[in-house]
Amino acid sequence: MSQAPGIFDYICANADKLALMLALETLAGLLSVVFFVFSPPGTATRVVSALNVLGVLVIGGFTAALLWQCHRR
């Protein structure tokens, strides 16, 4: 069996950068939630904010899962 590092080893070597990315995703998500809450219903701002929140949840969830797996190793 090969002892060469795999792709997951390279990802976990950059866990500090992933943590920073997750923090920025969290900040973007919070700002999107604020825009969503304070924009009037039926406006383009509200729709874009809702899509931003959904996107941040998906991307942030994937980043959090990667960090969690790196932490478990």
C-alpha positions as CSV (number, residue, x, y, z in Angstrom):
1,M,0.0,0.0,0.0
2,S,1.3,3.5,-0.9
3,Q,2.3,5.9,1.8
4,A,2.0,8.9,-0.4
5,P,-0.2,11.7,1.0
6,G,-3.7,11.8,-0.4
7,I,-5.8,14.8,-1.3
8,F,-7.4,14.9,2.2
9,D,-3.9,15.2,3.7
10,Y,-3.3,18.3,1.6
11,I,-6.7,19.7,2.6
12,C,-6.0,19.2,6.3
13,A,-2.6,20.8,6.0
14,N,-4.5,24.0,5.2
15,A,-7.0,23.7,8.0
16,D,-6.1,27.2,9.3
17,K,-7.1,28.7,6.0
18,L,-10.3,26.7,6.0
19,A,-11.1,28.0,9.4
20,L,-10.6,31.6,8.2
21,M,-12.8,30.8,5.2
22,L,-15.5,29.5,7.5
23,A,-15.3,32.7,9.6
24,L,-15.7,34.8,6.5
25,E,-18.6,32.6,5.3
26,T,-20.3,33.1,8.6
27,L,-19.8,36.8,8.4
28,A,-21.3,36.9,4.9
29,G,-24.2,34.7,6.1
30,L,-25.0,37.0,9.0
31,L,-24.9,40.1,6.8
32,S,-27.2,38.4,4.3
33,V,-29.6,37.5,7.2
34,V,-29.6,41.1,8.3
35,F,-30.4,42.3,4.8
36,F,-33.1,39.7,4.5
37,V,-34.8,40.7,7.7
38,F,-34.7,44.4,7.1
39,S,-35.7,44.5,3.4
40,P,-39.3,44.8,2.4
41,P,-41.0,41.7,1.1
42,G,-41.2,41.3,-2.6
43,T,-38.1,43.3,-3.4
44,A,-35.0,42.1,-5.3
45,T,-32.9,42.7,-2.2
46,R,-34.9,40.2,-0.2
47,V,-34.6,37.5,-3.0
48,V,-30.9,38.0,-3.4
49,S,-30.4,37.9,0.4
50,A,-32.4,34.6,0.6
51,L,-30.3,33.1,-2.2
52,N,-27.1,34.3,-0.4
53,V,-28.2,32.7,2.8
54,L,-28.9,29.4,1.1
55,G,-25.6,29.5,-0.7
56,V,-23.7,30.3,2.5
57,L,-25.4,27.4,4.3
58,V,-24.3,25.0,1.6
59,I,-20.8,26.2,1.2
60,G,-20.3,26.8,4.9
61,G,-21.7,23.4,5.7
62,F,-19.2,21.8,3.4
63,T,-16.3,23.8,4.8
64,A,-17.4,22.9,8.4
65,A,-17.6,19.2,7.5
66,L,-14.1,19.3,6.0
67,L,-12.8,21.0,9.2
68,W,-14.6,18.5,11.4
69,Q,-13.1,15.6,9.5
70,C,-9.6,17.2,9.8
71,H,-10.1,17.7,13.5
72,R,-11.1,14.0,14.0
73,R,-7.9,12.8,12.3
